[in-house]
Each structure stands twice: as structure tokens, then as C-alpha cells.
Amino acid sequence: MAIRKLLSFVVQTIVAGLAAAFLYVLLIQPELMRSTAQVVAVREPVEEPVLIEAEQPPENEANGPVSYADAVEKAVPAVVNIHTAKVITHRVHPLLKDPVFQQFFGDRFAKARKEIQTSLGSGVLISAQGYVLTNNHVIEGADQIQVLLADGRHEKATVVGTDSDTDLAVLHIEAEGLPSLVIGDSAKLRVGDVVLAIGNPFGVGQTVTSGIVSATGRDHLGITAYEEFIQTDAAINPGNSGGALINTHGELIGINSAIYSQSGGSQGIGFAIPVNLAKGVMTQIIEQGHVVRGWLGIEAQDMTHQLASVYGLTYRPGMFIGGVLLDGPAGKAGLRPSDIVVSIDGEIIEETSAAMKTISAQPPGTEITLAGYRENEPFSIRVTVIQRPGEITTSTSRL
């Protein structure tokens, strides 16, 4: 009996102690009951309030990201197919002209054999006056050039002028009621912008492919002397050369020019000449028949730490002069090999390619100031830019 009372007292004491402890934690220190696990905060979309509006007519499915048919419809009439032909004369081997050989076979093998070689390309009508912009390599060496319009007309083409340094050429056709493509602004392009390539790949007929701008200002590709290509993954194949690269508003922003491929087909790396560059070249060709560029007679490359170490110079960002023509403008002004030019007319040189473009854009006769370092000592010279020797001066001729 005494043991039972003792056990009952112990149990009551324990229960009372637990109850007191629970009340203490609940009322005095409630933070002890909170979880110590970390809570991850994430951003969730904010739901916009649903507004009830009057019923609207359904949107045209051909607009916006669903379709680019409106942009294509604007551009397609101004993109043309270019067919060229040239006569290839195969030289006769000297053995076939040997009298001993001709005693047995006569001279039927001693005659030069001629072959007509044809090729296909594309072009863009950039004015209602009949000017067609295309690649120089599309029409280079051609004896005959035919332009096939989107409406089915065939027209003979005249070469207005060419520029191999940018791989551009301007043709002219005589026809009435010609369409033309609106010229956009390639300087506003951003990586990721949607672009459409229009041309005549493999001669199958006018074709449209889509992609995005993969990069801008691509250079050091070894394609042309002056490079600032638009790179795109829109499918560009042989025959697309000279065709249009347009934006989603149907504006011309580039001339399709080249592809990077190990198989000869599209691998998602295509290059187009930006229309801002093409427009300047085209204007000079139309107005004066050729392109005039400034020239100093130098060879240059980007200055690097390795070059500085080899020549025992202090590294400075700029243009390392690798070679100077003695009778050129820079040579006559006193510029020397291994000089480092850091600015042109006070403008800091960030890349040699950009500096060379600045020089080439100067009209002949312009005097510019080159500042830099020679054997780690500062110098500044005045140089008069002249016209680049060997500029193409092709006159207009009917082909």
C-alpha cells in the first residue's frame, strides 16, 4: 500500500514537472520550438490581375513570332538570282604540237579546247533605278551575267564596279517597275536578334532560312581585306552568296557572303557583310565607279606582351608596326618598324583592325597625327594619307 502511494506520488511529480517545462518553453522562450532548418527564398512570377475587356478580333497568326511571312513578303521581290557564264580556254600540251606526233595523229589534238563554265548566285535590288548589290566572287571573271527577277523576268546586267577588298560588286539592269529593298541599320543589331537569309542555294530557286545573329564584328577570318562580318546560324549554302540577310521588319541588314564548312554545306556558321559597310562601298562605286581608300604604306598588328618581350619594349596597348614602305607616306614621315602607335588624331587605338579601317576611311590628302613610342620614348608625327595604290577603276560596260 505504501509502495503504491509512493509510485503514484512520483508519477504525479514527473507529470507536473513536464507540464511546467512545456508552459515555460511555450510562454517564456517560444523560439526554442522553431525549426532550425534554412528556408530557401525563390522569386516567383507575380500574377497580374485579370482585366475583363471587350471582345477583340482574333490576331493575325502571320504576325509576331508565330510567322515572319510579312517580313519575307516585303523582301522577296527585291532578291534576284544571278546566272553567270564565262569561256574557259584549255591550253594545249606542247607535245600535241610536236611535228612527229602530228605525223601520226594530225593537228586535231593541237587545237585549244573551249568550255563554257556557268555558276549561280544571288543579289539584292537596292533601288528602283536597277542597281543590284551582290558579291564580287559571284560575278568575277564572268563574260555574261543574267539577272532573274522574282516575277520571272530575265535581264542582262552591266557591271558598274567591284571591290575585292570587301567582296562586293554593283550591277545595273534596265527594266521598268523594279522593286527595291528597304535598307536597315546593321549597327543596331544585337546578338540573339532573329534574321532571315534569302537567296538561291544550289540553284533550287528562291529560298528563305531563319536563324539568329550569333556574333557581330567578326574579323581575322582571312576572307577579305576589310572584315566586320555578321555571323549567323541561318542556313547559308552555295548559291546564297550575294543574297539578302534581313531582320524581322523586312529590312536589309547584310549581304550573305561566306560559310564556314568542312563539307561544303551549311554547318550553322555563316557570314554576311553588314549593310552599313556595303552601303558606303556601293555609294562610292555608283558615284565614281570604284572605291577610294586612304593608305599609309604600313604593315601592323596588335601589340602583345610577347612582342614587347622579343623587342625589349615596355608593353603598351596599341598598333605594332611590323613593316614600313620607305617611299610610302608613313616611311617619308619618319615612321619605323617596331614603333608602337597608340593613337590616331588623339583617338586611342584598341584594335589594329579598327585603326586600319580609320586610316582607310580618310580621303586622300588628309593629314593625320600618329602618336606612340619608339624604343620606349614617346613620339608624334604628321602623315598625309594618299589613295591606296592599285584601286579598282572598272568602268561601266555592257556584258
Secondary structure, 3 states (H helix, E strand, C coil): CHHHHHHHHHHHHHHHHHHHHHHHHHHCCHHHHCCCCCCCCCCCCCCCCCCCCCCCCCCCCCCHHHCCHHHHHHHHHHEEEEEEEEEEEECCCHHHHCHHHHHHHCCCCCCCEEEEEEEEEEEEECCCCCEEEEEHHHHCCCCEEEEECCCCCEEECEEEEEECCCCEEEEECCCCCCCCCCECCHHHCCCCCEEEEEECHHHCCCEEEEEEEEEEEECCCCCCCCCCEEEECCCCCCCCCCCEEECCCCCEEEEEEEECCCCCCCCCCEEEEEHHHHHHHHHHHHHHCCCCCEECCEEEEECCHHHHHHHCCCCCCCEEEEEECCCCHHHHHCCCCCCEEEEECCEECCCHHHHHHHHHCCCCCCEEEEEEEECCEEEEEEEECEECCCCCCCCCEEC
